Amino acid sequence: MENSEIQIFNSNNLPTYTSIKANSDEEKIKLLNALENCDFILNDVAPKEIVIKDVFIQQYEKETEGEKRIKHRTILFDKDGKTYVTTSNYFFYALSKIFSVLGTPDKWTTEHTFEIYKKDVQNGKKALSVKIKA
């Protein structure tokens, strides 16, 4: 993840990235409110198509069975201002692959529609994933 102004506010020194350029107090308050209370849990609405306008990603540590693991909180902002949150690492890595080729939303010159879906993984489980619509 690349550095962003929001990094200053990250008290636990773990990487945080946002494509949102919140310069005014109004924009910063809107971002903070979205971070505190998202409109949808992504897993609950999948499958869904979303035109992503911005993204916020926050890395954090979670202890599971005595082992610390790196997790990612990903919030998608759609073109209508609705927010979708997930802590799925599988989703984070799928989205990261897209960003590594297409760039991050702050660099896009056109809108892109993403298909959010549940993918079959090992042991009959499903994982949240994403692909870009052509």
Secondary structure by P-SEA (a helix, b strand, c coil): ccccccccccccccbbbbccccccaaaaaaaaaaaacccccccccccccccccbbbbbbbbbbcccbbbbbbbbbbbcccbbbbbbccaaaaaaaaaaaacccccccccbbbbbbbbbbbccccbbbbbccccc
